[in-house]
Structures are given as C-alpha cells and as structure tokens.
Amino acid sequence: MDWKEGQGPVQVPGQEVAQDVAGAAGEASGPIPAGLEALYGACRSIYPDQPNPLQVTALVKYWLGGPDPLDYISMYANPGDAKLNIPPHWHYISFGCSDLHGDGRVHEQTGPENPSGFGFELTMRLKREEGEKNPPTWPAAIMQGLAKYVFQSESMLCVGDHVSWHCPLDNSESRVQHMLMGEDPQLGTVSTPNGSVQFVQIVGITTEELRATQHWNGVGVIDIIKRLPGAGGPWMLTDMRRGESIYELDPSVAEEVENGIENDGSNLSGVSARLAWTEDEASSLPPLTSQPPRSETDADSEPSPRISHVESEQIRNTLQKGLLQGANKTGIGHNLQDEKGISSEGDVEGNVPTTDSAELFVTQRLESLHLTINLESGCLLPLALRGRLKHGRHFTFKSVVDVSAVTLVPPSVAGAFVDASCPYASRGPWLQVFIPDDLLPTMVEDLADLADPDELSFGSEGLSSFHGLPGRASGRSAQPSSEVQEAPHRRQVTLPATFRWPNRKLAITVVAEEM
C-alpha cells in the first residue's frame, strides 16, 4: 500500500478513504452486520458529534480475496482533555480482527460468551500537529500490516506485547521506531453479539523503551508512559516529534526498570532470530540460511504442557504445520514469526498434536552443541539468561528462515525433554538447551558485553567493540575465536565472535546480520 502522509484523504491501490461510515460498511444492500454495529456504537458513545468520520476501507474485502484483513479503519478527531494534560489528537480504530459478520465468512463462530474473532481490534492515538486538518494515513497502513501478521500467524496481539519495527513509524527521522500495546483508555473492552472485543492501542516507543520492555515487561513500561505526559500520558498518545525517552524525561526510571528486571525478571518469552546449530561444539558453523539438523520425533513422548508460555504454544503449532507440509514437499518453509519482530508475553497451555507421521517424533540427544545466531538476537542472550532463566523461566529463539526453534531451559521448568543428564536434545527442528544453575552466572558474566548493542561499532576491518572485562580462564573460554585486541576493561572483537564453555561442550557464535 502506498500511503501519503499529511495530505488528507488519498486514493491508494486496493483502498479508499470514505466519508460515510454507513455507506462504507458497504453492505448498502442490507443492514450493517451486528458485530460491526456494536463496535460502531462504542465509537458513537465517545464521538456523538462525528457520526461519519473519515474511514479507510478495503475496495476488495478480505473474504472476497482482497489482501487487507481490516475491512475499515475509522479516523476520529479527538479534542483531548486539558484537565488531564491530554492534547488534541487523531484516533484510529480498526474493524476486522474481530468477527464483524457472525456468519463464518472470516472468523469461526464462537458465540457471545467467547472472544469475537481474534478477540481484539487495534487503535492508535497520534498527536495532532498544529494546523493539521486531515489525519495522516500512515497509521492505517501500519494497522493493516499488523493485522496481516495476526491473520497469517494466527497469533493475537495483547496488552504488553511489543513490535520491533526498527524504522521511524512515519518514515521520518523520528526516534519513535517501535510499538508497544496498551488497552485503549476510552474504548476498553466491549461485548458484541459475536463475542467480546478488547481495543488494543498501538503506542509508539523509542529504542531505549523497547529495550526496557524486552528486559523487563511491557505492562511496566506502559505504566511509566502513562504517568509521563511527554512520553504519551494517561491516554498513551504517540508523538512522532518526541525527542526524549522515558529515561530522559524522568531519570528515576532507570532505577525503577533495573529493580523490575532484578525482582521480576522479563515477561518476554521469545523472539525471532536467524539461527543454526551443529552437534560438534568445536566445529565451524553452517550459514544461517541453512536448516539445522532434522531428526525424528515421537508423538507418544510429547513435552508436558507445563512449559506453558505463548511462544511454546506457537512453536508446537507451527512445527506441526511445517512437518505436515514437509511430508508432501521437499522442505519445511513455514516461518515461525514475522520478521518485524512481533513478540508476545503471557501463558497458554498446549501439547504437540499427534500426526499420522508418528515416527517423526523421537528425541535426538546431542553430545555437544555449537549454536550460531545473528547479532540482533544474540544481543538478547543476556536478557534471556538474567531476565528469564535466572527467574526459572524458559526463553525461545524462533527462526524467521524455517521452522526451527531453540529453547533455553532452566532446571525449574518442568516438562522439558532436556535435563542435567541430557542437556542438549532436539525433536525435529526444535532444539532445547538445558542451562544448569551453576553455569548460569558464568554465562551471564561472559555474555554481558552483548547486553547493549549501542556499544557495538564496526570499523573498516569489521571490528566491533565490546565494553567489559574479558572472559576469565576457569575451565571455560569466553574469548572470541577471531583476533582480539584487549585493553583494560575493554575488548575489541571481530565478528563472528565465538563464546566457548569447553567443560560443558557448549559454544555460541554471534555473527553479523548480513552473514
């Protein structure tokens, strides 16, 4: 979609901007569907003076083969609230992630007592620029993009989830380059004839705030944003001209986040990655575009549902899809997660479903392990160790190249197929790595240099600088396998950088993104 910012209503391929909501609901030949009418009613309760807001609508609806899952996106002019220090802004509201029609054309019919469709709709509040008469349409494009992820992955977006976008949301020079999900403060959750719908609000955040979200949790960062008017305030407005992060707006936030990480750990249970592995920890690694070793698995020895985080459920479902596809195709090619880095937090129980290919489900033990991972995901290894495993929670890296996944497991997580006697094992393209309590602090120390990617810089010879103490020789080696130039409290590392723990027969190599 080619959206033009700040020019009011524009015609774009496959979309149009309509003024008449009732007419846009299309169904000019009949009444507005009950699910859609219930959502319109919630909007009218907030905007009684705007019965026909500007609305982006798909020319070819999704159920008729159109590319855009959202039927409509309404754009309201919100006056704000001077008493609450909330400035005027544009309010974007989607229609399509929930069941609008109730007849099975898009979503399975679940009844009024259950969530409608995916159970949510998206909203966004964009600070209105002085003199701005028409809402920019780029937020609608972002909402369609997120909706496509939801429909393709069958994953919900929940309050506290984040999206690593790595680009100014409006393609400007803004520091606001990522997204965090909160609950819309005015719409909340509504009941419809087709089930309940929560309005999940997109909140633009900076890279520093994304890192706080990943290392701690999204709900905690949302709470901080709500109390800081300059970061979004109680209605969580996105201001693309915002030049300060929550750390700069309130210096005490740094200690608050640090204490949260130490006391609560991280609610982020997995991220997308480019990865591969080999059984020989001393070997060179295959390129990240290749698939890791495939083995057979056994449906009768499925993992316990006590490994119950969202990522594990997604891994199981997607691995089964890939294995079923692979039975009829030459390879497994189903991505586990969108490359934009959409990550979720929460708990969901689930099992590996039984398939006709039961011989594909045996556990293969690995005597040693050499894991390779891309730089961006590798920089989250300290988060995984300190924010997750230290608090007794697992962490998963899910491949964006194929259906492979690597889950790091501490001793307190029940239901894993690895333990102290078998620390490395795979079931098909799912690898589990057992990290015992006595190894955890060693790995945290050795990999600490990766925690701040802003401290990594590349020179003409491909050198990157890691600030921190070099690894100590205590039955392990955290020294990179390539040339190292050491200075007191500082070391320069050439990527790929390999960290080794020989007495554990474990090695991890972090490679540049382009490799």
Salt bridges, closest charged atoms under 4 A:
GLU37 OE2 - ARG44 NH2 2.42
ASP68 OD1 - LYS148 NZ 3.48
ASP71 OD2 - HIS101 NE2 3.46
ASP103 OD2 - ARG105 NH2 2.71
GLU129 OE1 - ARG241 NE 2.96
GLU154 OE1 - LYS321 NZ 3.65
ASP184 OD2 - HIS91 NE2 2.84
ASP184 OD1 - ARG125 NH2 2.86
GLU208 OE2 - ARG175 NH2 2.99
GLU209 OE2 - ARG242 NH1 2.74
ASP239 OD2 - LYS127 NZ 3.70
GLU248 OE1 - ARG175 NH1 2.96
GLU256 OE1 - ARG227 NH2 2.41
GLU258 OE2 - ARG386 NH2 2.37
GLU262 OE1 - ARG386 NH2 3.39
GLU262 OE2 - LYS390 NZ 2.88
ASP347 OD1 - HIS309 ND1 2.84
GLU376 OE2 - HIS166 NE2 2.49
ASP438 OD2 - ARG504 NH2 2.81
GLU445 OE2 - ARG472 NE 3.44
GLU445 OE1 - ARG476 NH2 3.90
ASP446 OD2 - ARG476 NE 2.84
ASP449 OD2 - ARG491 NH2 2.41
ASP452 OD1 - ARG211 NH1 3.52
ASP454 OD2 - ARG211 NH1 3.45
GLU455 OE1 - HIS467 NE2 3.29
